[in-house]
Amino acid sequence: MVDIIIGIFIFMYGIVIGSFLNVCILRIPAHESLSKKRSHCMSCGYQLKWYDLFPLFSYLFLGGKCRKCGAHISKQYPIIEAINGVMYVIIVMVNGYNYESVIYCLLFSALLTLSVIDFRTYEIPIGINIFILVLGVIMTIIDYKHWYEHIIGFFAISIFIYIIYYVSDGKAFGGGDVKLMAVAGLVVGWKIVILSFFIGCIVGSIIHVIRMRLSDEGSMLAMGPYLSIGLTIGILFGNSILNWYLSYIM
C-alpha cells in the first residue's frame, strides 16, 4: 500500500514536470521566455487560469478543448505529461529510492524534451545539453568512488561520433548529437553510454527505414530521439543487458 501511494505521488510529480516540458518544447525553438509569458490558448490567446493548468486532468476535464473558444488543444500536452509521469514511476521501480533515480528522472525529462524538438527542427538546444551536463557533474560528485567511469563516459562515444561528424561534414551526425553523447556519458558512465549508442543506432536504422518505406520521408533523420531511446533503455536495463552479455561470452 505504501509503495502504491509513493508511486501515485511520483506519477503526479512526473506529470507536473511534464507540463513544464510542454512549455519548453513550444518556447525554446521559438526563443521565447519560459517564465515571463503566461500559458495561453494558441487559437484565441485566452490566458489560462490556475484551474486550467492541472497537468493531464485539465485536458481530460475540458475534453481537449479551450474553455473559451472551444478550439481543440494539441494531444501533445497530455501525451508528454503522461509519458513523463509513467516513466518516472518505472525509473524509480527499476532503480529504487535513491539519488540515481532522481538524476535519471531528470535526465529522461531532458531527453524527452530534446527528442520532440530535434524531431521537429533537426536541432538539439544547447540549453538542454547544458542541463544534462549539470546532471553529469552532480552524478560524478555523488558517485565519486567511480568518478573515472563518468569522465571516460564523457569521451567514450563523443570523440568517435565527432570524427564521423567532421569527416562527413555534419551529414552523419550533428554537433548537438556529439554534445549530447558527451554530457549523457558523464551521467551514465562509459559502459552504459556505449551500449546506449549502439541501441540508439539500431533502433534509429530500423524505424527510419520503415518510415521511408511507408511515407515520403527522406534519408535525413534526427538522431536525437533515437539516441534518447538508447539512453533510456540503458539507464533502465543497461546493467542487466551487460551482465547477460558477459555471462554469455565468458
Helices and strands as residue ranges (DSSP letters): H 2-27, G 50-52, H 57-61, H 76-95, H 99-121, H 126-142, G 144-146, H 147-156, H 158-167, H 175-188, H 190-214, H 224-249
